[in-house]
Amino acid sequence: MRRIWCCPAIILSLLIPAFAAPKPHVISFGKWMVVKSYSGADESTPLALKVRALYVDGRIKDYTIGASHDITERQFAVRRAYRLNDDLPQDTGSAIRWHWELGGWLLVDRLAGHLSQISLPNFDATYSVASWYRDYIGYCGVSEDGKTVYAVVAQVGRRKPILKKSVGEIKDDGEPIYECSAPTWQRQPARVSYQSQAGQKLTFTVRGHAADVVDTAEEDEGTE
């Protein structure tokens, strides 16, 4: 009888590790390296970019640029850089002509070791400069026809932006009338401000999944 009862105990002891908590993945970055990109406004003049590899368990998963942003203890965001095949149909030779491009933002899960693209409506790789606060990302986006500039706030996990307001236009020569720098954030209440190089400023209060415009003129009067 003791032998009969021992067998299930042995089998159970072998199965327990299979149901144990998953082992966390190792996320790391490689060394910075300088590459050339032609994704700027003037494609004839290369831009010098500093990129580094993103590793998951010792394997290269992608390339990134700039600093990362911790959203939670488990997740962080980082901007992607990638190589694009720049060969023409008539080009000959075995060596591929690679062209470095700026991409969108990646969401990295430290525990699962998973990478996913963050939905950023109207984000333009050349024009948009992003600024993070919590799980919100603010930037100036460009319409699909390339004629309108928007103030945009997106939230991780949501496809539709919580803020999308037209703030300017694009000139015929490709230069934006509203030249937008990275927006600035403040807390309590959570607010984001967009300011053009001409001095025009727009501020929005962010509440959950919505954003309301702030009348800065009234606020200035109240502080006098």
N, C-alpha and C positions, 0 to 999 in steps of 0.2 A: 504493500500500500504506500509506503514511504517513497518508493521509486516512481510510482504513478504520479504522486503529488509533486515530485521534484521536477518532472519534465515540463509541466506548464510554467513553473517558476523560472526555469532556465530560458524558455521561449520568451516569457514576458520581459526578462532582464535584457534580452537581445533586442526587443522591439522598442524599449524605452528611449534609447538614443535617437531612433528614427523620428520620434515625436517631440524631441527636444527643440528648444528655440533655435531658429536659423542663425548661422554664423554671420556676423556683420561683414560686409564687403570692405575692402581697402580702397579708398578714393585718394588719389594723389595727383600732383601736377609735376610736369617735367621742367627742365630749365628753359628760361626765356631764350628765344632766337629771333633775329631780325630778318624779316622777309619783305619783298616788294609787292605792292598792290597797285592796281590801276583802276580801282573802284571809286576814285574821287571824282570831283566835277570835271577836272582836266585829265582825261584818260591818257594823254600823251606824256604826262609827268607822273612817274611812279611815286607812291607814298611808302615810307618806311614804317612797317608795323612790327610790334613785338608780340609774338604769339608763343604759346606753350602747349604742350600735349596734356590731355586729361586722361589719366589712367584709372581703370577699374580692375582691381586684382592683378596689377602688373601688365595689363594689356591696354594699348592705346585705343580709346573709344572716340575721341574727337580732338579738335584743336580749339583753343580759347584765346581771348584777348581781354586785357583789363582785369580789374579786381573782381572777385566774387562777392555776392551779397547773401548773408545767412538769413533765411526766412524763418526757419525753426531750427531746433537742435538737430533735426533729421534731414532737412532739405535746404539747399542753397541754389542760387541762380548765378549763372555766369554767361557772358556773351560768347557766341560761337564765331570761329573763323574757319574757312574751309578752302580747299584747292579745287579750282574748276578747270576742266580740260579746254584749253584755248587753241587747239589745233584747227586749222581750216581744212576743208575737204581736199584741197590740192597740195597740202603739206605732205612731204615724204620724210621718211626716216623712222627709226624705231623709238626714239626718245619723244615722250609726250611733253608738250609745252603747257606747264601748269600755271594757272593764274589765281593768286590769292584773293579772296573776297571776304568782306565783312558779312556776318549773318545776323540772325536774331538772338534770342536768349534761350538758354537751356535750363531746365529744372532737373537738378541732380538729387536723387534719393540715396543718402549715405547707407541706410540699412539694407535696402533692396538692391543697390548698385544699378539703379535704373536711370536712364537719361530720356527726357522728353522735351519737345519743343513747346515753349510757352506761347500761347495765342496773343499776338500783339497787332490789333487792327490798325491798318494804315502806317505801320512802322516802316520807315525808309532807311535802308542800311547806310546810305551816304549822308542823309540830312538829319535823321533823328538822333538826339542825344538823350539818353535815359537817366532817370534819377529814381532810386528805390526808397520806400519807407514801408516797413512791415511786409505785407504781401501785395502792396500796391506798387505800380511802376508808372511814372509820369514821363511824357515825352511829347514832342511836336511831330505829328504824323502828316503824311501827304496823301491826297486823294488818288484814286486809281488813274485818273486822267492827268495827274501831275499839275493841276492848276490851283488847288486849294490846300492851305495849311490848317491843321486842326490841333487844338490842345486836347490831348488824350490821357486818360488814366485807365489803366487795365488792372485787373486783379487776377492773381494766379488761380486757376481752376475755372475761370469764367471766360467764355468765348466772346461775349459782347462786352464792349467797354462800359465802364460806369460813368465815364465822361468823354464826350466827343463834341467839341465846339469849334466852329470855324473862326479863325483868328486872322487870316490873311490870304494873300494870293501869291502865285508864282508868276514872275515876269516872263515875257516871251523869250528872253535870253537865258532862262533857266534859273535866274537869281530870285530867291524869295523876297517878297516885300516885307514879310514878317520874319526877321531872322531870329530864331528862337534858340536860346541857350538852354542848358539843363535846368529844369524847374527846381524850385526849392521847396522843402517841406517844413512843417512845424507840427507840434503835437498839442493836444488839449486846448481847443479841438484840433483834430487832424485837418490840416489845410495844405494846399499846394498852390504855388504861385508861378506863373509864366511871365517872363519879361523879355521884350524885344530889345534889340540893340538901340532902337530909337527912344526907349524909355517907357513904352506902353506896358502896363502891368495888369494882369488878370489873376484874381485869387478865387479859389473854390474850396468850400468845406466838404470834406469827404465823410459820409456817414454810411457805414456798412456797404451796401451795393449801389449807393447813389452819391451824387455830388451836386452841390448848389453853389451858384455864383455868390461871391461876397461883394457888397457895395463898399469898396475901400474909401470912397469919398465920405460916406456917413461915418465910418470908423475914425477917419482922420479928424472930423469935426468933433466927435465925442471925446477925443484925447486932448483937445486943446484946453 
